[in-house]
Amino acid sequence: MIDFFETHFPDGTMSARVRADGLPKGMHYCVTLWSDGKCTARSQAYGNGSVRYYTHRTYEAALAHAYAWAKRKVAESKHI
């Protein structure tokens, strides 16, 4: 199961962290919707060398990308 843990901040910023059964420890994906409407994300897989940063047009697009990322990482971890 893949879902999101959302946190809302007083300044209007919001973040969503991916939670997925089977996602290896240390891997994460976090989407941030800033109060000015910009949407960014950060993923980490397999150590600090694999940190990636993303910019998305919409919050929904960012969540869709996060879902696909988590699904792919869970599938990859089963084949390692």
Secondary structure in CASP SS format (residue, H / E / C, confidence):
PFRMAT SS
TARGET T0000
AUTHOR 0000-0000-0000
METHOD secondary structure of the structure
MODEL  1
M C 1.00
I E 1.00
D E 1.00
F E 1.00
F E 1.00
E E 1.00
T E 1.00
H E 1.00
F C 1.00
P C 1.00
D C 1.00
G C 1.00
T C 1.00
M E 1.00
S E 1.00
A E 1.00
R E 1.00
V E 1.00
R E 1.00
A E 1.00
D C 1.00
G C 1.00
L C 1.00
P C 1.00
K C 1.00
G C 1.00
M C 1.00
H E 1.00
Y E 1.00
C E 1.00
V E 1.00
T E 1.00
L E 1.00
W C 1.00
S C 1.00
D C 1.00
G C 1.00
K C 1.00
C E 1.00
T E 1.00
A E 1.00
R E 1.00
S E 1.00
Q E 1.00
A C 1.00
Y C 1.00
G C 1.00
N H 1.00
G H 1.00
S H 1.00
V C 1.00
R E 1.00
Y E 1.00
Y E 1.00
T E 1.00
H E 1.00
R C 1.00
T C 1.00
Y H 1.00
E H 1.00
A H 1.00
A H 1.00
L H 1.00
A H 1.00
H H 1.00
A H 1.00
Y H 1.00
A H 1.00
W H 1.00
A H 1.00
K H 1.00
R H 1.00
K H 1.00
V H 1.00
A H 1.00
E H 1.00
S H 1.00
K H 1.00
H C 1.00
I C 1.00
END
